[in-house]
Amino acid sequence: RARLCRVVMPSAAASMILRARLGSSSRTKAQRAALARILSIDYGKKRTGLAVTDPLQIIANGLTTVETKDLLDFLLKYVKEEEVGQIVIGKPMQPNGQPSENLARVEAFVNRWRKVSPSVPIVFYDERFTSVLAHRAIIDGGVKKKARRENKGLVDEVSATIILQDYMN
C-alpha cells in the first residue's frame, strides 16, 4: 500500500516541552488535557478519512480510512485507547458557500456522536478544496497512478490530515 511518509524531527523547544509535560507520573486533569490528541474526520458517504495529532498537538498525521458504516464503533474504541480532547469534522460546503449534499449526513453523525460521547467535543471546520489539495499532495508525493487507483481511501486520509493541519494553524 502506497503511503505518504514524512519524518519530522522535533525542535529543541518541542523536546523540552515534551520532557516537562511527561516528567510527572501523577498528572492533573489539566495536564492530561494538554496531552490530549485532536482527531479529524473527512466524512464520506462510503469511506471516512481520519487524522490525528501527536499528544502535544504539534504534528498532524493520517490515521486510517474506515468504512463510514463502521466509523462510530471505530471512534468509540479509539477514544477509549487514546486521550482525545477534541474532534474536528470537515463541514462539506460548495465553493459558493452553500451546503453540499453530504452536509445532512455529516450533521446526523455529529448529533449521534454528541449523544454517545458528550465528553469529547466535536466541532465543524470548513473542508472546501481539501480533496483537491489531497490529490495534488499525493501526486506531488510521487504515488504512482496504479497505487492511487488501488487505494481510494488514501485521498480521504490525506484530506483529513489537511483539515487537521489547517485547523491547528
Salt bridges, closest charged atoms under 4 A:
ASP70 OD2 - LYS69 NZ 3.43
GLU82 OE1 - ARG37 NE 3.11
GLU101 OE2 - ARG105 NH2 3.76
ASP126 OD2 - ARG128 NH2 2.71
ASP140 OD1 - ARG136 NE 3.30
GLU150 OE2 - LYS146 NZ 4.00
ASP156 OD2 - ARG47 NE 3.06
GLU157 OE1 - ARG1 NH2 3.24
GLU157 OE2 - ARG3 NH2 2.96
